[in-house]
Amino acid sequence: NRIVAYVGRIMEMIDAFESERDVHRLTAGLLLSKMPDDISDEDGSCELGDGTQSERFWGKKANHSLNYDIGYKEFALKNDLTEKEAMWIIERYHMIYPGVRTNYHSFIQSELMRSRTITNLMGRKRRFLDKSGNKLNKEAYAQIPQSTVADIINERGLCVAYQIPIVELLRQVHDDIGFQMPLSMGWKAHAKALWNLKHSLETPLHFHDREFIIPADITMGLNFSKMKGECVEIKHTRFPATIDELAHLLDTGYTSLQGEKHE
């Protein structure tokens, strides 16, 4: 979503990212004609679909689907919406963010017409050889954001993690790296490893005259669950200023997780 915003010069989104506002709340608020701060993230707070999802959920779903020009039938099928609801969301979204089509989609289409080659923000090129048309365009819309994130994870995440002796990699899922570190190494060693990995992942990206980063959050737990009470999240907006502060935060986080486990 962030990459589409910067490549497409979608200023409403860029302003939200640079001011550390929740872009999914922003989109949900614009869709539902509410102030972003009034958008609920409680399940069941929105009547769309089967009524079990939150208002913020639909902002997030719109941001992560409609950038790629998904059609209303597919959007309805994937999200248990009526086709009428899906069509309404899509029309509202592109009214709110006209730059998605006029800037981002137009830029991708022009690159396809010029050379049939799309270059992501890490410099990797892909040539599209299928027949010109809507299907090809949709594949190309996803190329820059999806492949850029994958390359960041592989080149700035996995490659760095492999070089940290205490890190044992366990999984990699597109924009997520899962690993474990031995408690015996101490929290300072854990903090240094996380510090180096986070700063590598946040190496600035460039597109034309703009520079930006994709912030990395940390989730710590006794397993891979992100359920409330089973993990401690360290959001990029609240990331400690020093390695010592991060080590202390990890220590207290682990203590709280141990307490939850025993309860």
Backbone as CSV, one residue per row, in Angstrom:
resi,resn,N_x,N_y,N_z,CA_x,CA_y,CA_z,C_x,C_y,C_z
1,ASN,0.830,-1.197,0.000,0.000,0.000,0.000,0.871,1.256,0.000
2,ARG,1.896,1.248,0.807,2.813,2.387,0.904,3.560,2.600,-0.418
3,ILE,3.992,1.508,-1.028,4.724,1.605,-2.292,3.828,2.158,-3.392
4,VAL,2.602,1.673,-3.472,1.657,2.202,-4.464,1.457,3.697,-4.257
5,ALA,1.350,4.116,-2.992,1.138,5.533,-2.700,2.280,6.390,-3.230
6,TYR,3.522,5.965,-2.994,4.669,6.774,-3.418,4.902,6.699,-4.930
7,VAL,4.774,5.515,-5.499,4.965,5.398,-6.944,3.857,6.147,-7.688
8,GLY,2.641,6.091,-7.162,1.503,6.747,-7.806,1.285,8.188,-7.380
9,ARG,2.141,8.704,-6.493,2.010,10.087,-6.015,0.592,10.352,-5.496
10,ILE,0.108,9.431,-4.670,-1.226,9.555,-4.083,-1.068,10.301,-2.766
11,MET,-1.210,11.619,-2.827,-0.788,12.481,-1.735,-1.567,12.253,-0.444
12,GLU,-2.855,11.906,-0.534,-3.628,11.667,0.682,-3.013,10.524,1.497
13,MET,-2.588,9.477,0.804,-1.961,8.344,1.476,-0.558,8.703,1.971
14,ILE,0.208,9.388,1.121,1.569,9.774,1.500,1.539,10.641,2.759
15,ASP,0.618,11.593,2.805,0.507,12.455,3.983,0.185,11.638,5.235
16,ALA,-0.666,10.636,5.089,-1.013,9.790,6.229,0.201,8.994,6.698
17,PHE,0.943,8.414,5.760,2.123,7.640,6.132,3.175,8.521,6.802
18,GLU,3.408,9.710,6.251,4.481,10.552,6.774,4.115,11.211,8.094
19,SER,2.843,11.290,8.396,2.416,11.831,9.691,2.085,10.716,10.682
20,GLU,2.438,9.482,10.306,2.254,8.305,11.172,0.793,8.070,11.531
21,ARG,-0.115,8.441,10.630,-1.527,8.134,10.847,-1.844,6.754,10.285
22,ASP,-2.884,6.158,10.771,-3.316,4.827,10.335,-4.062,4.982,9.007
23,VAL,-3.421,4.544,7.915,-4.020,4.741,6.600,-5.275,3.891,6.414
24,HIS,-5.379,2.768,7.130,-6.580,1.941,7.014,-7.774,2.624,7.704
25,ARG,-7.517,3.299,8.820,-8.577,4.089,9.461,-8.975,5.267,8.566
26,LEU,-7.968,5.877,7.944,-8.253,6.984,7.039,-9.179,6.540,5.920
27,THR,-8.832,5.427,5.272,-9.648,4.940,4.157,-11.039,4.544,4.627
28,ALA,-11.114,3.836,5.750,-12.426,3.441,6.279,-13.270,4.668,6.598
29,GLY,-12.637,5.696,7.168,-13.367,6.911,7.487,-13.908,7.595,6.242
30,LEU,-13.094,7.642,5.190,-13.529,8.260,3.939,-14.627,7.436,3.266
31,LEU,-14.506,6.112,3.365,-15.546,5.246,2.789,-16.874,5.414,3.512
32,LEU,-16.804,5.477,4.850,-18.012,5.461,5.668,-18.463,6.844,6.102
33,SER,-17.782,7.894,5.594,-18.109,9.283,5.922,-18.021,9.541,7.428
34,LYS,-16.910,9.072,8.012,-16.662,9.276,9.437,-15.242,9.809,9.622
35,MET,-14.980,10.424,10.759,-13.619,10.839,11.079,-12.778,9.593,11.370
36,PRO,-11.524,9.582,10.917,-10.677,8.399,11.150,-10.609,7.975,12.612
37,ASP,-10.576,8.949,13.535,-10.495,8.610,14.961,-11.766,7.938,15.467
38,ASP,-12.857,8.076,14.719,-14.124,7.459,15.126,-14.327,6.074,14.521
39,ILE,-13.362,5.635,13.714,-13.460,4.318,13.095,-13.143,3.241,14.125
40,SER,-14.007,2.256,14.213,-13.840,1.188,15.194,-13.048,0.024,14.619
41,ASP,-12.230,-0.587,15.476,-11.544,-1.818,15.078,-12.105,-3.034,15.811
42,GLU,-13.296,-2.863,16.393,-13.966,-3.956,17.089,-14.740,-4.817,16.094
43,ASP,-14.559,-6.129,16.184,-15.310,-7.039,15.323,-16.808,-6.815,15.490
44,GLY,-17.514,-6.795,14.356,-18.956,-6.616,14.398,-19.415,-5.169,14.396
45,SER,-18.476,-4.230,14.267,-18.847,-2.811,14.324,-19.298,-2.260,12.972
46,CYS,-19.228,-3.077,11.916,-19.640,-2.609,10.588,-20.670,-3.568,9.998
47,GLU,-21.684,-3.031,9.361,-22.770,-3.838,8.818,-22.457,-4.431,7.453
48,LEU,-21.354,-4.027,6.844,-21.017,-4.553,5.523,-20.776,-6.062,5.587
49,GLY,-21.074,-6.744,4.490,-20.873,-8.194,4.441,-21.785,-8.906,5.406
50,ASP,-21.209,-9.836,6.178,-22.036,-10.588,7.140,-22.117,-9.904,8.499
51,GLY,-21.547,-8.704,8.588,-21.658,-7.924,9.826,-20.715,-8.333,10.936
52,THR,-19.758,-9.220,10.645,-18.853,-9.700,11.702,-17.538,-8.927,11.749
53,GLN,-17.288,-8.086,10.749,-15.996,-7.412,10.675,-16.064,-5.991,11.244
54,SER,-14.881,-5.438,11.488,-14.805,-4.075,12.010,-14.846,-3.061,10.871
55,GLU,-15.045,-1.813,11.238,-15.006,-0.750,10.232,-13.607,-0.626,9.640
56,ARG,-12.575,-0.704,10.474,-11.195,-0.588,9.988,-10.856,-1.723,9.019
57,PHE,-11.428,-2.897,9.256,-11.186,-4.051,8.394,-11.467,-3.718,6.935
58,TRP,-12.550,-2.993,6.684,-12.925,-2.715,5.300,-12.017,-1.660,4.682
59,GLY,-11.482,-0.750,5.497,-10.472,0.166,4.984,-9.218,-0.571,4.560
60,LYS,-8.809,-1.533,5.378,-7.616,-2.328,5.064,-7.842,-3.189,3.827
61,LYS,-9.002,-3.836,3.747,-9.298,-4.679,2.586,-9.317,-3.846,1.295
62,ALA,-9.886,-2.660,1.376,-9.925,-1.796,0.189,-8.515,-1.389,-0.223
63,ASN,-7.698,-0.976,0.738,-6.337,-0.533,0.419,-5.511,-1.643,-0.227
64,HIS,-5.659,-2.860,0.275,-4.801,-3.940,-0.197,-5.359,-4.703,-1.396
65,SER,-6.535,-4.331,-1.869,-7.122,-5.002,-3.035,-7.320,-4.063,-4.209
66,LEU,-7.831,-2.878,-3.928,-8.291,-2.010,-5.011,-7.148,-1.252,-5.668
67,ASN,-5.971,-1.221,-5.010,-4.782,-0.697,-5.688,-4.480,-1.477,-6.963
68,TYR,-4.863,-2.750,-6.955,-4.540,-3.646,-8.066,-5.697,-3.814,-9.040
69,ASP,-6.727,-2.957,-8.887,-7.843,-2.908,-9.831,-8.672,-4.192,-9.834
70,ILE,-8.839,-4.784,-8.668,-9.694,-5.971,-8.555,-11.128,-5.583,-8.921
71,GLY,-11.842,-6.454,-9.614,-13.213,-6.180,-10.016,-14.203,-6.419,-8.891
72,TYR,-15.412,-5.881,-9.050,-16.382,-5.963,-7.966,-16.844,-7.393,-7.699
73,LYS,-16.906,-8.237,-8.738,-17.339,-9.615,-8.519,-16.302,-10.397,-7.707
74,GLU,-15.040,-10.215,-8.057,-13.977,-10.900,-7.320,-13.884,-10.365,-5.899
75,PHE,-14.001,-9.050,-5.738,-13.938,-8.444,-4.406,-15.091,-8.947,-3.538
76,ALA,-16.268,-9.076,-4.139,-17.418,-9.593,-3.396,-17.204,-11.046,-2.975
77,LEU,-16.712,-11.862,-3.911,-16.525,-13.281,-3.634,-15.482,-13.509,-2.548
78,LYS,-14.393,-12.761,-2.597,-13.306,-12.960,-1.643,-13.652,-12.463,-0.241
79,ASN,-14.591,-11.539,-0.144,-14.856,-10.894,1.143,-16.275,-11.084,1.657
80,ASP,-17.003,-12.048,1.074,-18.370,-12.342,1.525,-19.262,-11.104,1.521
81,LEU,-19.152,-10.344,0.434,-19.993,-9.175,0.244,-21.021,-9.457,-0.849
82,THR,-22.093,-8.692,-0.849,-22.965,-8.723,-2.014,-22.261,-7.952,-3.136
83,GLU,-22.612,-8.239,-4.370,-21.984,-7.520,-5.482,-22.307,-6.031,-5.419
84,LYS,-23.478,-5.701,-4.907,-23.858,-4.292,-4.770,-22.943,-3.594,-3.770
85,GLU,-22.673,-4.258,-2.642,-21.776,-3.673,-1.638,-20.362,-3.521,-2.195
86,ALA,-19.897,-4.555,-2.901,-18.548,-4.513,-3.464,-18.415,-3.380,-4.469
87,MET,-19.433,-3.215,-5.314,-19.404,-2.153,-6.313,-19.386,-0.782,-5.633
88,TRP,-20.148,-0.646,-4.553,-20.202,0.620,-3.817,-18.840,0.960,-3.219
89,ILE,-18.179,-0.031,-2.597,-16.864,0.200,-1.998,-15.856,0.612,-3.068
90,ILE,-15.850,-0.101,-4.191,-14.881,0.182,-5.254,-15.097,1.586,-5.830
91,GLU,-16.344,1.954,-6.075,-16.627,3.285,-6.621,-16.216,4.369,-5.631
92,ARG,-16.523,4.150,-4.342,-16.151,5.117,-3.310,-14.638,5.241,-3.209
93,TYR,-13.955,4.115,-3.243,-12.496,4.105,-3.084,-11.820,4.931,-4.177
94,HIS,-12.226,4.721,-5.414,-11.576,5.430,-6.518,-12.033,6.891,-6.621
95,MET,-13.144,7.205,-5.983,-13.542,8.598,-5.864,-12.667,9.301,-4.826
96,ILE,-12.353,8.568,-3.762,-11.520,9.099,-2.680,-10.071,9.246,-3.121
97,TYR,-9.567,8.226,-3.820,-8.169,8.197,-4.255,-8.097,8.120,-5.789
98,PRO,-8.430,9.191,-6.483,-8.406,9.138,-7.950,-7.014,8.858,-8.511
99,GLY,-5.972,9.180,-7.730,-4.610,8.969,-8.200,-4.241,7.513,-8.402
100,VAL,-4.975,6.588,-7.778,-4.681,5.167,-7.987,-4.814,4.834,-9.468
101,ARG,-5.862,5.323,-10.090,-6.062,5.049,-11.518,-5.327,6.045,-12.408
102,THR,-5.465,7.338,-12.088,-4.924,8.353,-12.987,-3.397,8.427,-12.937
103,ASN,-2.809,8.090,-11.799,-1.344,8.145,-11.672,-0.710,6.757,-11.709
104,TYR,-1.074,5.903,-10.719,-0.386,4.619,-10.597,-0.698,3.685,-11.761
105,HIS,-1.969,3.429,-12.019,-2.328,2.526,-13.111,-1.848,3.076,-14.461
106,SER,-1.969,4.385,-14.638,-1.528,4.983,-15.907,-0.025,4.831,-16.099
107,PHE,0.736,4.981,-15.012,2.190,4.823,-15.105,2.553,3.396,-15.513
108,ILE,1.916,2.405,-14.889,2.199,1.008,-15.220,1.822,0.714,-16.671
109,GLN,0.670,1.204,-17.098,0.242,0.975,-18.479,1.222,1.596,-19.471
110,SER,1.733,2.776,-19.150,2.673,3.431,-20.066,3.988,2.663,-20.142
111,GLU,4.424,2.072,-19.020,5.647,1.267,-19.019,5.451,0.003,-19.858
112,LEU,4.276,-0.578,-19.776,3.985,-1.767,-20.583,3.991,-1.418,-22.070
113,MET,3.412,-0.293,-22.413,3.373,0.117,-23.824,4.771,0.453,-24.345
114,ARG,5.595,1.024,-23.473,6.923,1.468,-23.892,7.884,0.302,-24.079
115,SER,7.913,-0.622,-23.109,8.934,-1.680,-23.173,8.450,-3.041,-22.672
116,ARG,7.191,-3.077,-22.186,6.666,-4.303,-21.572,7.491,-4.746,-20.365
117,THR,8.257,-3.846,-19.805,9.132,-4.171,-18.684,8.806,-3.280,-17.491
118,ILE,8.644,-3.916,-16.335,8.397,-3.202,-15.093,9.595,-3.422,-14.176
119,THR,10.157,-2.343,-13.646,11.303,-2.417,-12.744,10.862,-2.066,-11.334
120,ASN,11.135,-2.954,-10.374,10.718,-2.662,-9.001,11.709,-1.725,-8.318
121,LEU,11.452,-1.377,-7.064,12.254,-0.371,-6.375,13.586,-0.911,-5.876
122,MET,13.822,-2.203,-6.076,15.121,-2.800,-5.765,15.935,-3.018,-7.033
123,GLY,15.398,-2.558,-8.174,16.112,-2.647,-9.436,15.874,-3.908,-10.235
124,ARG,15.010,-4.793,-9.747,14.750,-6.043,-10.481,13.718,-5.794,-11.571
125,LYS,14.000,-6.316,-12.751,13.129,-6.114,-13.904,12.324,-7.376,-14.215
126,ARG,11.118,-7.167,-14.702,10.311,-8.275,-15.201,9.675,-7.856,-16.512
127,ARG,9.820,-8.690,-17.510,9.213,-8.412,-18.812,7.919,-9.198,-18.937
128,PHE,6.852,-8.531,-19.329,5.534,-9.133,-19.459,5.289,-9.472,-20.928
129,LEU,5.095,-10.743,-21.208,4.993,-11.203,-22.593,3.589,-11.660,-22.989
130,ASP,2.653,-11.660,-22.026,1.298,-12.101,-22.361,0.583,-11.084,-23.251
131,LYS,-0.569,-11.480,-23.739,-1.374,-10.619,-24.598,-1.812,-9.373,-23.846
132,SER,-1.715,-8.227,-24.512,-2.129,-6.967,-23.892,-3.605,-7.010,-23.535
133,GLY,-3.939,-6.369,-22.426,-5.327,-6.344,-21.996,-5.444,-6.180,-20.500
134,ASN,-6.659,-6.283,-20.000,-6.950,-6.043,-18.591,-6.231,-7.030,-17.679
135,LYS,-6.168,-8.295,-18.079,-5.515,-9.314,-17.254,-4.022,-9.008,-17.097
136,LEU,-3.384,-8.648,-18.189,-1.962,-8.306,-18.137,-1.741,-7.066,-17.277
137,ASN,-2.586,-6.067,-17.442,-2.453,-4.843,-16.654,-2.522,-5.133,-15.158
138,LYS,-3.474,-5.973,-14.754,-3.635,-6.280,-13.332,-2.406,-6.993,-12.773
139,GLU,-1.818,-7.888,-13.548,-0.598,-8.556,-13.099,0.526,-7.536,-12.934
140,ALA,0.586,-6.584,-13.844,1.651,-5.582,-13.798,1.452,-4.595,-12.643
141,TYR,0.182,-4.271,-12.314,-0.070,-3.356,-11.194,0.534,-3.897,-9.898
142,ALA,0.496,-5.219,-9.743,0.977,-5.837,-8.501,2.489,-6.010,-8.471
143,GLN,3.138,-5.877,-9.617,4.552,-6.237,-9.711,5.467,-5.392,-8.823
144,ILE,5.368,-4.088,-8.921,6.292,-3.244,-8.154,6.107,-3.431,-6.642
145,PRO,4.900,-3.271,-6.089,4.778,-3.419,-4.629,5.073,-4.827,-4.128
146,GLN,4.538,-5.847,-4.803,4.707,-7.212,-4.311,6.154,-7.680,-4.416
147,SER,6.795,-7.446,-5.554,8.158,-7.942,-5.731,9.164,-7.117,-4.938
148,THR,8.888,-5.825,-4.753,9.785,-4.998,-3.948,9.816,-5.496,-2.506
149,VAL,8.641,-5.767,-1.948,8.573,-6.267,-0.564,9.281,-7.610,-0.444
150,ALA,9.067,-8.494,-1.410,9.724,-9.804,-1.373,11.242,-9.652,-1.435
151,ASP,11.737,-8.754,-2.282,13.178,-8.552,-2.404,13.767,-7.921,-1.146
152,ILE,13.030,-7.013,-0.521,13.498,-6.427,0.744,13.658,-7.517,1.788
153,ILE,12.647,-8.370,1.910,12.706,-9.446,2.901,13.882,-10.367,2.619
154,ASN,14.083,-10.720,1.364,15.153,-11.654,1.016,16.540,-11.025,1.131
155,GLU,16.701,-9.828,0.557,18.031,-9.224,0.482,18.419,-8.457,1.740
156,ARG,17.458,-7.784,2.344,17.768,-6.959,3.518,17.331,-7.616,4.821
157,GLY,16.603,-8.725,4.697,16.143,-9.436,5.881,16.840,-10.765,6.052
158,LEU,16.522,-11.708,5.176,17.092,-13.048,5.313,18.612,-13.038,5.202
159,CYS,19.149,-12.305,4.234,20.609,-12.291,4.052,21.310,-11.737,5.290
160,VAL,20.709,-10.740,5.929,21.290,-10.175,7.156,21.115,-11.147,8.318
161,ALA,19.933,-11.746,8.424,19.671,-12.679,9.524,20.617,-13.876,9.489
162,TYR,20.925,-14.351,8.279,21.855,-15.482,8.147,23.227,-15.156,8.738
163,GLN,23.576,-13.880,8.767,24.895,-13.475,9.237,24.937,-13.193,10.742
164,ILE,23.799,-13.294,11.413,23.755,-13.064,12.864,23.795,-14.434,13.543
165,PRO,24.880,-14.772,14.223,25.084,-16.129,14.738,23.973,-16.645,15.654
166,ILE,23.358,-15.768,16.448,22.378,-16.253,17.425,20.987,-16.435,16.832
167,VAL,20.794,-16.018,15.572,19.472,-16.104,14.944,19.306,-17.450,14.249
168,GLU,18.240,-18.153,14.597,17.868,-19.394,13.906,16.571,-19.137,13.143
169,LEU,16.675,-19.078,11.838,15.503,-18.806,11.014,14.536,-19.981,11.038
170,LEU,13.245,-19.663,11.133,12.216,-20.698,11.189,11.231,-20.626,10.033
171,ARG,10.968,-19.414,9.549,10.022,-19.298,8.439,10.159,-17.924,7.783
172,GLN,9.651,-17.838,6.563,9.552,-16.567,5.856,8.260,-16.601,5.047
173,VAL,7.381,-15.629,5.297,6.093,-15.574,4.616,5.918,-14.194,3.991
174,HIS,6.381,-14.037,2.781,6.256,-12.818,1.984,6.848,-11.589,2.689
175,ASP,6.108,-10.971,3.625,6.604,-9.755,4.274,6.905,-9.979,5.749
176,ASP,7.189,-11.224,6.096,7.356,-11.585,7.499,8.500,-12.584,7.641
177,ILE,9.353,-12.357,8.636,10.427,-13.300,8.943,10.215,-13.819,10.361
178,GLY,10.225,-15.134,10.518,10.096,-15.739,11.836,11.389,-16.424,12.236
179,PHE,11.858,-16.160,13.449,13.110,-16.758,13.901,13.105,-16.842,15.423
180,GLN,14.067,-17.578,15.954,14.217,-17.662,17.401,15.677,-17.429,17.778
181,MET,15.857,-16.996,19.034,17.196,-16.773,19.564,17.269,-17.362,20.966
182,PRO,18.391,-17.954,21.353,18.488,-18.595,22.678,18.468,-17.565,23.807
183,LEU,17.682,-17.843,24.838,17.606,-16.961,25.995,18.956,-16.836,26.690
184,SER,19.769,-17.863,26.572,21.059,-17.876,27.254,22.005,-16.769,26.771
185,MET,21.727,-16.205,25.594,22.600,-15.155,25.057,22.350,-13.800,25.714
186,GLY,21.242,-13.673,26.404,20.943,-12.421,27.096,20.194,-11.432,26.225
187,TRP,19.464,-10.525,26.892,18.599,-9.603,26.162,19.372,-8.557,25.376
188,LYS,20.561,-8.218,25.820,21.361,-7.238,25.078,21.732,-7.799,23.700
189,ALA,22.103,-9.085,23.653,22.443,-9.712,22.372,21.206,-9.794,21.475
190,HIS,20.060,-10.112,22.077,18.805,-10.142,21.311,18.512,-8.756,20.726
191,ALA,18.673,-7.738,21.567,18.367,-6.373,21.134,19.277,-5.940,19.986
192,LYS,20.554,-6.281,20.062,21.491,-5.922,18.985,21.094,-6.597,17.678
193,ALA,20.716,-7.871,17.761,20.314,-8.599,16.556,19.071,-7.967,15.930
194,LEU,18.075,-7.658,16.749,16.844,-7.056,16.252,17.105,-5.653,15.708
195,TRP,17.948,-4.924,16.379,18.297,-3.563,15.958,18.899,-3.572,14.549
196,ASN,19.881,-4.461,14.353,20.553,-4.536,13.054,19.603,-4.987,11.951
197,LEU,18.757,-5.962,12.273,17.817,-6.472,11.280,16.785,-5.418,10.904
198,LYS,16.248,-4.747,11.905,15.239,-3.714,11.648,15.817,-2.583,10.797
199,HIS,17.017,-2.133,11.130,17.598,-1.025,10.378,17.970,-1.432,8.955
200,SER,18.305,-2.690,8.748,18.552,-3.160,7.393,17.253,-3.158,6.584
201,LEU,16.180,-3.663,7.176,14.886,-3.700,6.491,14.388,-2.296,6.170
202,GLU,14.787,-1.325,6.975,14.305,0.043,6.792,15.267,0.914,5.988
203,THR,16.169,0.284,5.240,17.000,1.050,4.308,16.081,1.804,3.348
204,PRO,16.290,3.103,3.148,15.362,3.894,2.327,15.219,3.379,0.899
205,LEU,14.007,3.511,0.388,13.695,3.239,-1.003,13.577,4.579,-1.731
206,HIS,13.780,4.555,-3.041,13.707,5.785,-3.830,12.839,5.573,-5.063
207,PHE,12.036,6.579,-5.353,11.298,6.582,-6.619,11.231,8.024,-7.095
208,HIS,11.851,8.258,-8.221,11.983,9.611,-8.771,12.586,10.534,-7.704
209,ASP,11.882,11.560,-7.274,12.471,12.527,-6.352,12.084,12.273,-4.900
210,ARG,11.500,11.108,-4.624,11.057,10.832,-3.257,11.845,9.688,-2.627
211,GLU,12.071,9.815,-1.316,12.714,8.772,-0.526,11.772,8.389,0.609
212,PHE,11.645,7.110,0.869,10.774,6.665,1.955,11.240,5.299,2.453
213,ILE,10.756,4.918,3.621,11.044,3.593,4.163,9.737,2.841,4.384
214,ILE,9.848,1.525,4.463,8.726,0.700,4.905,9.052,0.271,6.337
215,PRO,8.377,0.813,7.334,8.727,0.522,8.725,8.544,-0.953,9.061
216,ALA,9.417,-1.454,9.928,9.356,-2.848,10.373,8.936,-2.898,11.839
217,ASP,7.921,-3.682,12.119,7.484,-3.927,13.492,8.063,-5.252,13.983
218,ILE,8.062,-5.434,15.291,8.574,-6.665,15.897,7.474,-7.287,16.747
219,THR,7.293,-8.573,16.627,6.381,-9.319,17.482,7.172,-10.398,18.208
220,MET,7.071,-10.410,19.521,7.812,-11.361,20.350,6.820,-12.276,21.052
221,GLY,7.086,-13.573,21.022,6.181,-14.499,21.687,6.844,-15.832,21.957
222,LEU,6.091,-16.711,22.588,6.573,-18.061,22.863,6.205,-19.000,21.724
223,ASN,5.460,-18.474,20.752,5.113,-19.200,19.533,4.831,-18.145,18.464
224,PHE,4.247,-18.542,17.350,3.989,-17.586,16.274,2.618,-16.927,16.362
225,SER,1.880,-17.197,17.410,0.547,-16.621,17.546,0.633,-15.121,17.791
226,LYS,-0.288,-14.384,17.152,-0.392,-12.953,17.395,-1.684,-12.610,18.133
227,MET,-2.254,-13.629,18.760,-3.460,-13.411,19.556,-3.112,-12.575,20.786
228,LYS,-4.085,-11.788,21.223,-3.898,-10.952,22.400,-3.517,-11.814,23.599
229,GLY,-2.488,-11.430,24.303,-2.030,-12.172,25.462,-0.972,-13.204,25.162
230,GLU,-0.771,-13.507,23.873,0.219,-14.514,23.490,1.449,-13.904,22.822
231,CYS,1.492,-12.593,22.728,2.647,-11.949,22.102,2.801,-10.529,22.649
232,VAL,3.966,-9.983,22.426,4.240,-8.574,22.729,4.648,-7.913,21.423
233,GLU,3.919,-6.889,21.028,4.212,-6.193,19.781,4.991,-4.909,20.060
234,ILE,6.023,-4.689,19.285,6.792,-3.440,19.360,6.615,-2.735,18.021
235,LYS,5.692,-1.804,17.980,5.398,-1.071,16.753,6.520,-0.083,16.441
236,HIS,6.688,0.188,15.152,7.764,1.093,14.758,7.586,2.489,15.342
237,THR,6.339,2.863,15.609,6.090,4.201,16.164,6.534,4.304,17.619
238,ARG,6.724,3.161,18.273,7.137,3.166,19.680,8.447,2.416,19.887
239,PHE,9.233,2.324,18.826,10.476,1.579,18.926,11.471,2.353,19.790
240,PRO,12.143,1.674,20.723,13.071,2.362,21.631,14.182,3.098,20.896
241,ALA,14.727,4.098,21.568,15.753,4.943,20.946,17.146,4.336,21.051
242,THR,17.344,3.382,21.965,18.668,2.782,22.142,18.555,1.266,22.269
243,ILE,19.681,0.590,22.074,19.722,-0.868,22.215,19.439,-1.271,23.660
244,ASP,19.950,-0.506,24.617,19.702,-0.827,26.024,18.216,-0.739,26.364
245,GLU,17.545,0.277,25.833,16.101,0.400,26.072,15.344,-0.752,25.439
246,LEU,15.779,-1.165,24.257,15.137,-2.302,23.591,15.351,-3.585,24.402
247,ALA,16.559,-3.771,24.933,16.845,-4.954,25.755,15.936,-4.991,26.976
248,HIS,15.741,-3.839,27.602,14.850,-3.769,28.767,13.416,-4.092,28.374
249,LEU,12.981,-3.588,27.236,11.624,-3.840,26.764,11.419,-5.334,26.479
250,LEU,12.422,-5.984,25.893,12.338,-7.422,25.630,12.268,-8.210,26.935
251,ASP,13.058,-7.786,27.913,13.069,-8.457,29.219,11.701,-8.385,29.879
252,THR,11.136,-7.176,29.937,9.818,-7.022,30.576,8.731,-7.717,29.766
253,GLY,8.887,-7.697,28.431,7.913,-8.384,27.590,7.909,-9.879,27.820
254,TYR,9.097,-10.449,27.927,9.197,-11.886,28.167,8.619,-12.251,29.530
255,THR,8.875,-11.415,30.527,8.329,-11.658,31.869,6.810,-11.661,31.835
256,SER,6.230,-10.715,31.090,4.765,-10.666,30.998,4.215,-11.882,30.268
257,LEU,4.922,-12.345,29.243,4.477,-13.537,28.525,4.539,-14.772,29.407
258,GLN,5.555,-14.865,30.208,5.669,-15.982,31.145,4.543,-15.958,32.150
259,GLY,4.173,-14.743,32.581,3.052,-14.612,33.524,1.748,-15.046,32.900
260,GLU,1.516,-14.653,31.631,0.308,-15.070,30.906,0.270,-16.575,30.757
261,LYS,1.424,-17.168,30.490,1.500,-18.621,30.285,1.097,-19.355,31.543
262,HIS,1.597,-18.898,32.698,1.292,-19.583,33.950,-0.148,-19.385,34.369
263,GLU,-0.724,-18.227,34.010,-2.137,-17.997,34.344,-3.045,-18.925,33.529
